[in-house]
Amino acid sequence: MAKFYVQCGSRNVIVEAIDSEAAAMHLIDSAMQSHVWIYDDADLSDGDRHAHLAIEALLTLAPEVRISERGMDRNDAIALGTPEVLLKWHQTMVALSRLFRSAGLTPKSLTQMNSANNGPNSALSA
């Protein structure tokens, strides 16, 4: 796996990932960890969850995630839109939530899984 330098506003990580999108997902995953509880709230729709995340991202993240294999603050970094990466992260979380429910694995919530494993996307990084 390649080493990526990922930035979004004041947040940055150095991560090994399979590609630049996975590296961007890692940063979004770490930024949104405190909001994973919304996937355990049965009263929220998937649209409500996405809206919650979008508002949080607008308040705390830059409009784009910048990814480079050469270092931080590079002019040649790949730029991905934060809303697009956030949507992919949200879709991953929705899929995990549905998988848990359909498998009858409700005792272990996504919040518990997130804290125990440093995030649901931790497999994306080394």
PyMOL commands that set and color helices and strands:
alter all, ss='L'
color gray80, all
select helices_A, chain A and resi 20-40+46-60+82-102+110-117+122-124
alter helices_A, ss='H'
color red, helices_A
select strands_A, chain A and resi 2-8+11-17+64-68+78-81
alter strands_A, ss='S'
color yellow, strands_A
deselect
rebuild
show_as cartoon
